[in-house]
Amino acid sequence: MTVFQDNIRLPSDIFSFLQKNSSGEVLLTTSKGIYLQFSSSIFLLMDRSYGLTPIGIGLSRFVDFATAIAPKAGQHVSVFDGCIHFPGGTLNPLWDVVDTEIFFATPLQQQVDRCAKLLVSRCSQRSLAALAAPLLLNQPLSSAAHNNPYCTHALPILEQLLDAMKNQNSSNINEAVSQLLGFGIGLTPSLDDILLGMLYGLLRLAAQEGTAAILGDAIKANAPTRTNAISAAYLDAVACGGCFQRLDDILKNLSSSTPINIEPILEIGSSSGSEMLLGLLLAIKITTKG
């Protein structure tokens, strides 16, 4: 039986959960992570270089672990004696448990504008981040974005959502969220990623508790039936205060005069990072009533 030792970094709430809920299964494996399900909760074993994430358990040698243990979907997994046990072997972690702090940012508008322009220039044709042009920069959609049916369908609904959120209209927010969840491409659908970024930003921007609560309630009410279980797990963890370190890094960057660096967030998924960033910038737009 293989015993693989590694340094693991994870938020304290995930650590506490694992100690109390010891039996689960491998839900899904990808080239970048292994999703585990314990009762109704989902976590992701991943490379810790991505930083803290709301459902993430970061390994310092993820590829070596995945090769040695070779977890497969449907396999039983359990946690006891401080280790995570798979049919192919045991992960013996050196736990690095982190208590996350909420970062309340005051973004500089000039930095936000620079970030939006950089996002538009760097996003791929698959990404809905192209919507930053009309939603943040008062520019028309690019021709490539016009050919993306997800962009053209989502744009008017996002405009309605932004208007409803500025006015804290809970009924209209709920209606827009119900139309957006589960829409788009990827394991976490594109509009889910945008909503995640919006909610995350509102939770970390000063004096936005009311708007964040309304949006969070709408997401919690609709996500279980409107999107897949993995995406719903991310959204729920963010609504409950989970940390996304690379989004926090962006917020800190936006609140200083240092050059904008969006490359780390763009590394998340095929387009998820760019769409989360768009959502974050839209949250800032709501706070400035712009």
N, C-alpha and C positions, 0 to 999 in steps of 0.2 A: 504494500500500500504506500503510495507516494505521500510524503508529508512536505508541504511547501511552506516555507516561512517567509513572511514579507511584512514590510511596514505599511500599515493601513491608516488612512486619515478619513474621518467621518464626523458629521455633526453629532452632538451629544444625544439628541432626540432619537436618531436612528440607532445609536449604540444601546440606549435604554430599551428600545423596542425589541431589538434582537435578543437581549438577555431575558426578556419575558415571553417571547414567542419563538420557540426553538424549532418548529417544524414547518417546512415549506417545500417549494420545488423550483427547478429552473424553468422559467417562463419562456425565455427567448435568448438566443445567442447571436451576436453580430461580430463583425471584425473589430469593433471599438468597445464592446461591452457585453456583459452577461446580466440579464434581468432575472431577479429572484422574486418570487411571490411568497409572502408569509401571510396567511389568512387573507385579508382584503388589501394588504399593503404591498407595494412593489418597490424594489430597490435595484440599483444598478452598480455592479462591480465594474470598475473602469480604471483607466490610468489616472493616477492622482495629480499628474501635471495639469489636468484640466481645472484643478482647484475644487473647492467645495461646491457641491450642487445640491438641490433640495432632496433628491432621492439617491445621492451618490455615495458609494463606498470606494475610496480611491486607493489603488494598489501602486506601489512604487515600481513593480515589475509585472505589469498586467499581462503582457504578451507571453512572458515566460510561464506565468501561472496558468493561463488559458491553454498553452501547449502541453504543460505537464499534467493538468487535471482533466482537460478536454470535457467540460460539462456539456450536456446535451439537453434540449428542451424535454420537459416531462420527468427528468430525474429528480429523485428525492434529495433534499438538502436539509441539514439540521445544524443547530448551534448548541454546543455544550462543551464544558471544560475550557471555555474561552476560545474554541476553534470552530471553524465552519467546515462541515463534513459533506463531501460529495461521494458518489459511487466510485469516481476515479481517484480519490485521494482526499487529503485533509489540508485545509488552509489554516496554518498556525500563525495568527497575526500578532504583531506588536502594535497594539491599538494606540492610535493618536487621536484622542477624542477632543473635539473642539466645541466650545460654546461660542456661537456666533453672535455678533453685535449688529444691531440695525444701524445703518449709516444714513443719516439725514443730510441730504445734499442741497446746495443752493447752486444750481447750474448757471453758468454764464451764457447769455443768449448768443454771443459771438461764437462760443465754442459749440453750442448746439447746432448753429447754422453750418459751421465747418464740418461737423460730424455728419449731418444730413447730406451735404454735398459729397463727402467722401463715401458714404454708404451708397448713394446712387451710382457713383462712378465704379464701385467695386462689386456691386451685386450682379449675380448671374441672371440669365434670362429665365431660369427656373424659379428664382426667388421673387416673392412679392414685395421685397424691400424697394423695388422700383416705385412703389406707391408713395415713397418719401417725397418724390418730385411734386405731385399735386397736393399732398396732405401737409407738407412741411415747408416747401420752397416756393409755392405758388407757381409752379412750372407745369407744363403739359406732360402727360405720360409719353415716354419714348415710343418709337414705332414698335420696338421689340415687345414692350409691355402691353401695347395695344393688341398684339397677336397672342398674348397670354390670357386665355379666357378666365382664369382665376383672378387676375388683376382687375379686369373690367367688371366682373361680377361683384367682387369684394369692395371696390371703391365706394359706390354709393351707400353701402351698408355701414362701412367704417365712418363715412361722413355723418351718417345719422347717429351712430354710436357716440362720436365725439361731441356732437351737439347735445345729445341727451345727457352725457356725463358732465358737461359744463353746467347744465341746469339741474343736475342730480335728479333726473326724471327716471325713477326706478322701473316703471313699466316699459318705457321705450328702451332702456338699457337692457332689460331682460329679453325683449323681443329681438334686438339686434344681436345679442350674444347667442341666442338660440339659433339664429340664422348663420352665424359665423363658425361656431364650434364644429369640428370635424371636417371643415372645408379646406381643401388644398392637398398638397403632395407630402409624402414622407411618413415615417413612423409616428412622428408627432406632426399632425397636419399644419399647413402653413398658417392658417388663421388662429389656430390654437397657440402657436408660438408668438404671434403678434399680441394676442390677448394676455399671454403670460408676461411678456415684456411690459405691457401697459399696467397690469396689476402690480407687478414687481416694483415698477417705478413709483406708482402712487403710494405703495406701502413704505417707501423709503424717502419720499419727499415730504418736507415739513407741512403740517396742517392739512393733509389730504386724507385723513382717516375716514371721513364721511363718504367721500367718493369711492375710496378703496373698498369700504365695506359693502357698498351697493353693488359694485362690479364683482367683488368676491362672492357675494350671495348669489348673483345671477349665474356665475360660472359654476359654483357648487351645485346649484339646482339643476343645471342643464347638462353638465359634462358627463354624468353617468350614462345618459341615454343618447348623447349627441356625438360622442367621440370614443376612441378606443381606450382600453384600460390603462395603457402606459402613459398616454398623453394626459388622461384624467388624473393619474397619480402625480405627475409633475404640477399640474394646475392646483390640485388640492394642497400639495406640500408648500407651494408658494403662498397660497391663500392663508396657510397656517403659520407663515413667517419664515419658511425655509430660505436658506442663503444660496445665492448664485454668485459665486465670487467674481466671475468675469464680468457680470453686469455691475457689481459694486465697483470694480476697477474702472469701468466706463464712467460711472457717476462721479467718481473721484477725479477722473481726467477732465470731465466737463465742468467741474467746479474750480479748476485752476487754469492757468494760462499756458500750461505745458502743451507741446504738440499732441494732436489727437492720434491715438493708436487703436484702431479697431480690429487689427489682424487677429488677436487672440480670440475675440468673440466670433469672428467669421469661421474659425476652425471647428465650431460645434455643428455637427451634422453636415448634410449637403447644402442646406439653406437655412436651417433652424436658427443659427446664430445671427444671421443678418436680419431675420424676421423678428427675433427677440429684441434686437437693437432698435428696429423701427418702432416696435411697441413701446420701448422705453422712451424714445424721443417723443412719441405721441402723448405719453403721460406728462411729459414736461410741457408740451403744448397746451394740454388741458389746464395745468396749474397756472400758466401765464395768461390764460384766456385769449391766446393768440390764434 
